Every structure is written in structure tokens, then in C-alpha cells.
Amino acid sequence: MQTTHMSTFRLGTAGFLLALGLASCGGGNESDGGSGFPIGSLQTNPGTGKQFIVEANEGGQASSMKVVSAVWGRLVDVFHIDPLTGDRSAEPLFVDFLIGDNIQSDGTEFELARSVLTGKDELTILFSSGTPAFKAAFDQLEQGLQPFLVKGLINSLPPYTQVPRNAAIAVVFDDLLKDGGDAGDLGYPGSVKRTNIGIEVGYPPSATFEFRAIPDPNHGDLVGGQFHSTRVILDLAVTSLESLSSGAQVNTLGLPSAINNVQINAAIRIPTKIDMASAQTEILTNLSEHGVASSGNGPTDPFSPTFDVVRAFRSGGKSTLTQDPFDGFLTDTSPPRVVGNQTIVLANLVATGTTTFTSDVTFVTVPCAVTPKLGDGVRIGQSLLEVVSAGTPPVGGTSTGVGLRLVAGNTSDVVAGPADFRTVFNPADGHIPGCFVRFTPPALAPPTAGVLTNAEVQVSFSEPMNPERLEAFSNFRLIDPTKVTTNPLEDVLATSVSASPELTQFTSAPGFPLDHTLGQTETFQLVMASGSTGVTDLAGNALVVPFPTIPFTIDATEPTVLSGSFSLTFD
């Protein structure tokens, strides 16, 4: 049974690779009751204008559905190089495309990076679409997808499929899903819902795990001119943006960590029958509303009232416990960066397409003005725009002709006026380090002067960070430099550090107003340790660019505060 499932997936991949350029070569030229497009060929989804890969199906008319395979990988948006500009394309070619974990930045074919705006992984194929070099690179994307060993909850022995905590899973079916049409445009269209295909975790797996469930927009077929998917993607790590569109809770870490490598602690469940008593009012179906077969589909749970098809596995865990690389997360060789947030004003905003614009950008804090570059982000309310063409070097705080693309939200929200600008810290670009720190309440003389005695200090990062490495008395400290030599026990201030749900923003909050005398401008420092023993991301990567000590001064008009603290640290 296991060999059959794995072989089916590999044959499907091989057919896909062949069909991209050699669809006319023998066999596989029909779609088993689907549109009739060659299986594995690239076709266009009329609803989105994007291409998809035709997958074998029964046109949505099968009397029951079978699980062909389950695979895990990394969920990305795929871009290419625009042949006209030589830069990354403004629009992705594929959205929510599952690639193998072996695909990494290599400087020749691929560039993998996390968007500082959306938090999504973005893969740029370093060639222009339509060229032989692009095809050769694109052909590799799915080769590294890892198939699940077919294991159930009962009498299953190791080894078990190990799925990185922040990976995504694709469950492949043999027919077209009832997905609401143009899969991927909505959070849970049609029968593709967390209640109809779920994940449980624990020892044994019994606790409901929240994730994002979407029909795969890149694999399926057309029926009546409308695209329908053959796969359900289970996205295990959910960003705040994805949470807004799907209703799933923000969860950067993904699955709970495994505590060993010889027990299952997670299982995919697919109910095969409706059971009102257990609140299972519907099930996952194909277009003709036939569900998943309860037999001939691998392991099941015969004791569940909905007779679930099951795929059991284990999550990744800390390498000291499980021997998993990268502490149980997806492969991560890209060091994190500090991200700055600046208030800007958009002017002369002009729509150049349905989702693209040009605008002049004025930085409210003139010393913090930078040249907007590709990959930088702009936020207007809940709408997010990405910089797709650089502006001019700023003059008087204003950069002109910045190209923007709407990546989330509504075009009606994109209006001239105040906005928030995000970019990564890079001294080579002339960035002032103090501009990459925020104070709440804001500094009266930004970026780092006129700070109030009760202000909190915030630093943002390009990816989720390990909270155990950002602690108030070690790697993320507020310092009174006057005490460093006079009384070292009092130099580190008593603060608490909190993290955003996505683990990308960390805030240091003093336990009391900072020591101050009316009329004085005392200097304090934010010290963030770098290097292998300093702050790191979840996979243990240190900052690619060490962040310097940030001095800041207290507003002279603040009332006098007599305060202090002392700290003891141990090894």
C-alpha cells in the first residue's frame, strides 16, 4: 500500500515534468473525464488569469474520492525576472505554490526570501518565464516534495513521516473538489474547511490543531470554464495577514514540537460520513457531492463516528530531542534582519494598472528618509503594498516615482495621505540605526531624542525570532551607561520583554519610569547582542547585519523621577 501511494505521486510528478515541454509524447494526453487537457500541462485559470497544472481527475463525477497521496513542503509565491526591467516581476506567477524544502537561494537559479510586508515566503526564479532556463528551474520545484508514509493511529510502528513544524501539507485526491470555484480566492470556499479535513495533535493525537485550509490554486482542472482543485493545502503556520483572510488563529510556530522521534504526535483526519451527534454536518466532497471513500483509502479510525480516513505523522522537534535539523522547522539558511517602520505621506498617487500605482513618498522624520527599493512595503490601514520599482534618492525627505503593487486589501483604500513604510536595516544603504527603533509613546524629537520616561522600546525583524534569545537581562537590554563603571549591578534596567503573536516584533517595557531630573537629558541605551550567542531566528541563524547599540535621550521637560534597580545574572 505504501509503495503504491509513493509511486503514484512520483509518476504524477514525472508526468508533469514531461508535459511542460513534451506533452505530445505518448500517453497521458487525456484527463480521465476532466477537461481533456494533457495531464501535467500548464493551462490558464480564466478566473484568475494565472496558470495551473492539470492533474488527473474524474471531472468531479466520481462516486467516491480516493486519497492519492499526501506530501509536505514549503508554501511560496513564485516570481520570475521581468525581461523588460531585469528586476523581479511585479506580480507572482503562482500563489501558494508548494515546493520542496530543498529549494533554497543559490545565486544562480533561485532566490528565497520572506516578505517584510506580508510575512510570506517568496521564491524568485532568476530567469524570465518562457525561457529554457526558467523551465529547467521550474521543473525542480516539486521534485523535493516529501511523501507521507501511510501510517494510521492503531498498530503503526516507526519510522513516521517527520513534518517540519512550519511546513505546509498537500493532500492529493483523484477528483475535483467542491471548492467554490477559482480555488484560493477565499479562505474556505465550498467543502474545503477545517471541519471537513482536520489535524489533531498530542500524545496520542486528540487535541484540535488550528491551521489554514485552502484548495490548491495550482493543481486541478477546468469544468465548464471554471477551475477546480484536486488538492487541499494544510498550511501549518499562519501569519496575521493569512489569519485575517481565513479566520485561523495567528500561529508562526506551526505544529507543537515533538519530544522524541519514535512516537506520532499528529494526524490528518478526513471524515467520510455525516454525523449530526458529533456536529459533523457536512464532509469534503467532489463536484457531484460525493465524499471520500471509507474503504480502500489507507488507514481509518473505525471508532470515530464519522469513520475518518487518517494519516498519522510526527512534527519536528528540537534537535537535542529528535535529531531534526533546524530545531524541527523548515530549512532556513537565510539570516534575519532588523526591520524599520517609518511614518510617510503618499502624494501624487496615480493608478498605473488594476493593482499598481506610482507615488511620491515623503518621510515624516527627514533624517530617516531612504530610497524605497524593491521588496520594501507600505501599509495603509489594512491594505498592503509592495515596492516594485525604486524611487529617486530622497531630497528633503521626499522620494519620487515609487512603483507600488497592492498585495492585500482593496484598491479603494489606496489613497494619498499618511502610511507606514517598512524596510530592512542595511548600513550600506546609509540607514541610521536609531531609525529602526520605535518608542511608545513616540519620541518628541525622533528618531531617538525627547523620549518619555515611561516609553517602551520596540524592534521588528524580518522573520519570526526565538523568544528565548531575546531576554531582558541578556540579549535585549536597556542600559544606564552611567552605572556601567560606577555600579555594574545597577547598569541593566529591570524591564520585561514581550513578543507579537508572529514573533517578529519585540517590546522592552521598563518596570518603572526611567531615572530623570527635570531639565536634564539623560542618555540610556538599547543593547541587542549579535553573533552566535545573541538573538537568533527559530532555526538558530544570527542577524546577518549586527545591530549597533542605540543611545536615546530623555525629554528634558519630563517630571523628575527617582528610580533604580539592580540585577544579578548567572551562568
Disulfide bonds with the S-S distance in Angstrom:
Cys368-Cys435 1.94
